[in-house]
Amino acid sequence: MESVLLDTPDGITARLGWDPKTNEHDRKRVLAKEIVAAQLGVDPKDVRVERQAPRTFGFHTQLIAEVGGAEVPLKIRNVSFRAATVVAVADPAVPLGIDLRDTHPDEAELHHMKRHSHLLEEHDLGKLLAHWTRVQAVRDADGRASRVAGDHVRLNSPLTKGWIPDRRVQYDLADLSRDGWIITLAYGATPA
């Protein structure tokens, strides 16, 4: 699998990997191992990445990393789209969300984006995709994801900040797009 390090804000590391022959779960684990091993200065073989055990029905499990049987205190977020996966790793206190798309959405996805977007110029595909990936990253960082309608997410005009009005948290937005993939990172500050 090919992977590249993405240009991220300080304190966050992310990699993009793609390979149509590797399944999504394996891509996530390989990328997480690469990032955690590099941050800790250990061999990737010494890092074990597993899914967190579900606590309740419907709970979406996250990845956790272990080295030498001890859990590593890092937050691992991931997203996949078709044959590509992005994994981001940060301090566990940093709110973090990511979204990944390609530049050619299918008709159903395009219809969904237009229906839930606040854009007046929804026929400009580039603007629509930039807007929608930011909306999705904010929903992911918020933690409620699909339980919050996309049209409830608010973005400032330069698309550098996003929030959901019922919470007092704003997320910074970073465009990590690369190699034909549109990638957006939403992140908050580490609590003081």
HUBELFEN-V954104 format. One record per pair of residues at least 12 apart in sequence whose C-alpha atoms are under 10 Angstrom apart, sorted by sequence separation. I is the first residue (numbers start at 0). J is the second residue. D is the distance in Angstrom with one decimal. If there is no record, write none. Layout:
<<I/J/D> <I/J/D>>
//
This chain:
<<2/14/6.5> <3/15/5.4> <4/16/9.0> <15/27/9.6> <31/43/9.3> <32/44/8.0> <34/46/9.9> <35/47/9.6> <49/61/8.4> <50/62/4.5> <51/63/6.1> <62/74/8.1> <63/75/6.7> <75/87/5.8> <76/88/6.4> <85/97/8.0> <109/121/9.8> <118/130/7.9> <137/149/9.3> <151/163/6.3> <152/164/7.3> <159/171/5.9> <160/172/5.4> <172/184/5.6> <173/185/6.5> <2/15/5.4> <3/16/6.5> <14/27/9.8> <16/29/8.9> <30/43/9.8> <32/45/8.7> <33/46/8.7> <35/48/9.4> <49/62/5.6> <50/63/6.1> <51/64/9.4> <61/74/8.7> <62/75/5.9> <63/76/9.6> <74/87/8.1> <75/88/4.6> <76/89/8.6> <85/98/8.3> <117/130/8.8> <118/131/9.6> <135/148/9.8> <138/151/9.5> <150/163/9.6> <151/164/7.4> <152/165/9.8> <158/171/9.0> <159/172/4.8> <160/173/8.9> <171/184/8.1> <172/185/4.6> <173/186/8.3> <1/15/8.3> <2/16/4.0> <3/17/9.3> <16/30/7.0> <29/43/8.6> <32/46/5.9> <48/62/6.5> <49/63/5.6> <50/64/8.8> <61/75/7.1> <62/76/7.3> <74/88/5.5> <75/89/6.8> <84/98/9.8> <85/99/7.3> <113/127/7.6> <116/130/7.7> <117/131/9.5> <134/148/9.7> <135/149/7.2> <138/152/7.5> <149/163/9.5> <151/165/9.2> <158/172/7.1> <159/173/6.9> <170/184/9.2> <171/185/5.6> <172/186/6.6> <1/16/5.5> <2/17/6.6> <15/30/7.7> <31/46/9.0> <32/47/7.2> <48/63/5.7> <49/64/6.5> <61/76/7.0> <62/77/8.3> <73/88/6.5> <74/89/5.3> <75/90/8.9> <84/99/7.7> <109/124/8.9> <112/127/7.5> <113/128/9.8> <116/131/7.0> <134/149/6.3> <137/152/7.3> <148/163/9.8> <154/169/9.5> <158/173/8.9> <159/174/8.9> <170/185/5.6> <171/186/5.4> <172/187/9.0> <0/16/6.6> <1/17/5.9> <2/18/9.1> <14/30/6.5> <31/47/9.3> <32/48/6.7> <47/63/8.3> <48/64/4.4> <49/65/8.2> <61/77/8.3> <73/89/5.8> <74/90/5.8> <75/91/8.3> <83/99/8.3> <84/100/9.9> <112/128/8.1> <115/131/8.8> <134/150/8.3> <137/153/9.0> <147/163/8.5> <153/169/9.6> <154/170/9.5> <158/174/9.6> <169/185/9.3> <170/186/5.1> <171/187/6.2> <0/17/6.1> <1/18/6.8> <13/30/8.6> <14/31/8.3> <29/46/9.9> <31/48/7.1> <47/64/5.6> <48/65/6.4> <72/89/9.2> <73/90/5.1> <74/91/4.5> <83/100/9.0> <134/151/9.0> <135/152/8.7> <137/154/9.2> <154/171/10.0> <169/186/8.6> <170/187/4.9> <171/188/8.5> <0/18/5.3> <13/31/8.8> <28/46/9.8> <29/47/9.8> <30/48/9.8> <31/49/10.0> <46/64/6.6> <47/65/5.1> <48/66/9.0> <72/90/7.2> <73/91/5.2> <74/92/8.0> <77/95/9.9> <78/96/9.0> <79/97/9.8> <80/98/8.9> <81/99/9.6> <83/101/9.3> <109/127/8.9> <112/130/9.2> <113/131/8.9> <116/134/8.6> <131/149/8.3> <134/152/6.0> <154/172/9.4> <169/187/6.9> <170/188/8.0> <0/19/8.8> <12/31/9.9> <14/33/8.6> <28/47/8.4> <29/48/8.4> <46/65/5.8> <47/66/6.3> <72/91/6.7> <73/92/8.8> <74/93/8.0> <76/95/7.2> <77/96/8.3> <78/97/6.6> <79/98/8.2> <80/99/6.2> <81/100/8.6> <109/128/9.0> <112/131/6.5> <115/134/9.7> <131/150/9.8> <133/152/9.2> <134/153/7.7> <168/187/7.8> <169/188/9.1> <0/20/8.4> <13/33/10.0> <14/34/7.5> <28/48/5.8> <45/65/8.4> <46/66/5.0> <47/67/8.5> <72/92/9.9> <73/93/9.7> <74/94/9.1> <75/95/8.9> <76/96/6.9> <77/97/7.1> <78/98/6.3> <79/99/6.6> <80/100/6.2> <81/101/8.7> <104/124/9.3> <111/131/9.9> <112/132/9.6> <133/153/9.6> <134/154/7.7> <168/188/9.6> <0/21/7.3> <13/34/7.4> <27/48/9.0> <28/49/7.6> <45/66/6.0> <46/67/7.7> <47/68/8.3> <74/95/8.4> <75/96/10.0> <76/97/7.4> <77/98/8.6> <78/99/6.5> <79/100/8.5> <80/101/7.8> <103/124/9.0> <131/152/10.0> <133/154/8.0> <141/162/8.4> <12/34/7.0> <27/49/10.0> <28/50/9.2> <44/66/9.4> <45/67/7.1> <46/68/9.1> <47/69/9.7> <48/70/9.6> <77/99/9.5> <78/100/9.6> <102/124/8.5> <109/131/10.0> <112/134/9.9> <140/162/9.7> <141/163/8.0> <12/35/9.2> <43/66/9.6> <45/68/9.6> <46/69/10.0> <47/70/9.2> <48/71/9.9> <102/125/7.9> <137/160/9.0> <138/161/9.4> <162/185/9.8> <2/26/9.5> <42/66/9.9> <46/70/9.8> <47/71/9.8> <62/86/9.9> <104/128/8.7> <130/154/8.3> <134/158/9.7> <137/161/6.2> <138/162/8.6> <161/185/7.9> <0/25/9.9> <1/26/9.9> <12/37/9.9> <24/49/9.9> <41/66/8.8> <46/71/9.3> <103/128/9.4> <133/158/7.5> <136/161/9.0> <137/162/6.6> <138/163/8.1> <141/166/8.9> <160/185/8.2> <161/186/9.5> <0/26/7.8> <4/30/9.8> <12/38/8.8> <24/50/9.6> <102/128/7.6> <133/159/8.8> <137/163/7.9> <159/185/9.2> <160/186/9.4> <2/29/9.5> <3/30/9.5> <39/66/9.3> <48/75/9.8> <101/128/8.9> <102/129/9.9> <133/160/8.8> <134/161/7.5> <141/168/8.5> <160/187/9.9> <2/30/7.6> <36/64/9.8> <100/128/8.1> <130/158/7.3> <133/161/7.5> <134/162/8.8> <141/169/9.5> <0/29/8.8> <1/30/9.9> <4/33/9.9> <35/64/7.6> <100/129/9.7> <129/158/8.3> <134/163/9.6> <141/170/8.9> <0/30/9.5> <4/34/8.9> <35/65/9.3> <36/66/9.0> <140/170/7.9> <2/33/9.5> <31/62/8.3> <35/66/9.3> <100/131/9.5> <31/63/9.0> <32/64/7.7> <39/71/9.3> <100/132/7.3> <117/149/9.2> <137/169/8.9> <31/64/7.9> <32/65/9.6> <98/131/9.0> <99/132/6.9> <115/148/7.6> <116/149/7.0> <117/150/6.6> <137/170/6.9> <28/62/8.1> <98/132/5.6> <99/133/9.8> <115/149/5.6> <116/150/5.7> <117/151/9.2> <136/170/9.3> <137/171/9.0> <27/62/8.5> <28/63/9.6> <97/132/8.2> <98/133/7.4> <114/149/9.2> <115/150/4.9> <116/151/9.2> <117/152/9.2> <137/172/8.2> <28/64/9.2> <35/71/8.5> <97/133/8.3> <98/134/8.7> <99/135/8.9> <114/150/8.5> <115/151/8.6> <116/152/9.1> <117/153/8.7> <136/172/8.2> <96/133/9.5> <97/134/9.8> <98/135/5.9> <99/136/8.7> <112/149/8.5> <115/152/9.7> <116/153/10.0> <117/154/9.5> <136/173/9.8> <35/73/8.4> <97/135/7.4> <98/136/5.0> <111/149/9.6> <112/150/9.5> <133/171/9.9> <134/172/9.8> <96/135/8.1> <97/136/4.5> <98/137/8.8> <133/172/7.0> <35/75/9.3> <96/136/4.8> <97/137/7.8> <98/138/9.4> <133/173/8.6> <34/75/9.6> <95/136/8.2> <96/137/6.2> <97/138/9.0> <98/139/7.9> <133/174/8.6> <95/137/8.4> <96/138/7.3> <97/139/6.5> <98/140/9.9> <132/174/9.3> <94/137/9.7> <95/138/9.9> <96/139/4.5> <97/140/7.4> <31/75/7.3> <95/139/7.4> <96/140/3.8> <140/184/8.8> <141/185/9.2> <31/76/9.0> <94/139/9.2> <95/140/4.6> <96/141/7.5> <129/174/8.6> <139/184/9.5> <140/185/6.2> <141/186/9.5> <31/77/8.7> <94/140/5.6> <95/141/8.0> <96/142/8.2> <136/182/9.0> <137/183/9.2> <139/185/8.1> <140/186/6.8> <141/187/9.8> <30/77/9.4> <93/140/9.3> <94/141/7.4> <95/142/8.9> <129/176/9.9> <136/183/6.3> <137/184/8.2> <138/185/8.9> <139/186/9.9> <140/187/8.3> <27/75/9.7> <94/142/8.7> <96/144/9.4> <135/183/8.5> <136/184/6.0> <137/185/5.6> <27/76/9.3> <28/77/9.7> <132/181/7.5> <133/182/8.7> <134/183/9.2> <135/184/9.5> <136/185/5.3> <137/186/8.2> <27/77/6.8> <38/88/9.5> <132/182/7.0> <133/183/5.9> <135/185/9.0> <136/186/8.7> <137/187/10.0> <26/77/9.9> <27/78/8.2> <132/183/5.9> <133/184/7.6> <134/185/9.1> <27/79/8.3> <34/86/8.4> <129/181/7.6> <131/183/9.5> <132/184/8.8> <133/185/7.3> <26/79/8.9> <33/86/9.9> <34/87/8.3> <35/88/7.7> <128/181/7.8> <129/182/8.9> <130/183/9.7> <132/185/9.8> <30/84/8.4> <31/85/9.2> <32/86/9.9> <34/88/7.2> <35/89/9.8> <129/183/8.3> <23/78/9.2> <24/79/9.3> <30/85/7.8> <31/86/6.2> <23/79/6.8> <26/82/9.1> <27/83/9.5> <30/86/6.2> <31/87/7.8> <125/181/9.9> <23/80/8.8> <26/83/8.1> <27/84/6.5> <29/86/9.5> <30/87/8.9> <31/88/7.6> <23/81/8.5> <26/84/6.5> <27/85/7.5> <28/86/8.8> <78/136/9.9> <22/81/9.8> <23/82/7.4> <25/84/9.9> <26/85/8.7> <27/86/6.5> <22/82/7.9> <23/83/7.9> <24/84/9.3> <26/86/9.1> <27/87/10.0> <21/82/7.9> <22/83/9.6> <23/84/7.1> <78/139/9.7> <13/75/9.5> <15/77/9.9> <17/79/9.4> <19/81/7.9> <20/82/8.1> <21/83/9.5> <22/84/9.9> <77/139/10.0> <11/74/9.7> <12/75/9.7> <13/76/9.2> <14/77/9.7> <15/78/9.8> <16/79/9.4> <17/80/9.5> <18/81/9.4> <19/82/4.8> <76/139/9.3> <13/77/9.2> <15/79/9.6> <17/81/8.9> <18/82/5.6> <19/83/7.8> <76/140/9.4> <17/82/5.5> <18/83/6.7> <16/82/8.5> <17/83/4.2> <18/84/9.0> <16/83/5.7> <17/84/6.3> <15/83/7.1> <16/84/5.4> <17/85/8.8> <15/84/5.8> <16/85/6.4> <14/84/8.3> <15/85/4.5> <16/86/8.5> <14/85/5.6> <15/86/6.8> <13/85/6.8> <14/86/5.6> <15/87/9.0> <13/86/5.4> <14/87/6.7> <12/86/8.3> <13/87/4.1> <14/88/9.1> <94/168/9.6> <96/170/9.2> <12/87/5.5> <13/88/6.3> <94/169/10.0> <95/170/8.5> <97/172/9.5> <101/176/9.6> <11/87/6.8> <12/88/5.3> <13/89/8.9> <94/170/8.1> <95/171/9.7> <96/172/9.5> <97/173/9.5> <99/175/9.5> <100/176/9.3> <101/177/10.0> <103/179/9.6> <11/88/5.8> <12/89/6.6> <97/174/10.0> <98/175/9.9> <99/176/8.6> <101/178/9.5> <102/179/6.6> <103/180/9.7> <10/88/8.5> <11/89/4.7> <97/175/9.7> <101/179/6.4> <102/180/6.7> <10/89/6.1> <11/90/7.7> <100/179/9.0> <101/180/4.7> <102/181/6.9> <5/85/9.2> <7/87/9.2> <9/89/9.4> <10/90/7.3> <100/180/5.9> <101/181/5.7> <2/83/9.5> <4/85/9.8> <5/86/9.9> <99/180/6.8> <100/181/5.1> <101/182/8.6> <1/83/9.8> <2/84/9.3> <3/85/9.6> <4/86/10.0> <5/87/9.3> <11/93/9.0> <99/181/5.7> <100/182/6.6> <0/83/9.9> <2/85/9.3> <10/93/9.1> <98/181/8.0> <99/182/4.6> <100/183/9.1> <11/95/9.1> <13/97/9.9> <15/99/9.6> <98/182/5.6> <99/183/6.8> <97/182/7.1> <98/183/5.3> <99/184/9.2> <97/183/5.6> <98/184/6.8> <96/183/8.3> <97/184/4.6> <98/185/8.7> <96/184/5.8> <97/185/6.1> <95/184/7.3> <96/185/5.0> <97/186/8.7> <95/185/5.7> <96/186/6.4> <94/185/7.9> <95/186/4.5> <96/187/9.3> <94/186/5.4> <95/187/6.7> <93/186/6.8> <94/187/5.0> <95/188/9.5> <93/187/5.8> <94/188/7.3> <92/187/9.0> <93/188/6.0> <94/189/7.7> <92/188/8.4> <93/189/4.9> <94/190/9.3> <83/180/8.5> <85/182/8.2> <87/184/8.7> <89/186/9.7> <92/189/5.6> <93/190/7.4> <91/189/8.8> <92/190/6.6> <90/189/7.9> <92/191/9.7> <80/180/9.4> <89/189/9.9> <78/182/9.7> <15/175/9.5> <14/175/9.8> <15/176/9.6> <13/175/9.0> <15/177/8.4> <8/171/9.9> <15/178/9.5> <8/172/9.9> <8/173/7.8> <15/180/9.2> <7/173/7.5> <6/173/9.3> <7/174/8.7> <8/175/9.8> <15/182/9.1> <6/174/9.0> <7/175/7.0> <5/174/9.9> <6/175/6.4> <5/175/6.4> <6/176/9.2> <5/176/8.3> <6/177/9.5> <13/184/9.4> <5/177/7.9> <11/184/9.8> <3/177/9.1> <3/178/9.7> <11/186/9.0> <8/184/9.4> <5/182/9.7> <7/184/8.4> <8/186/9.1> <10/189/9.6>>
//
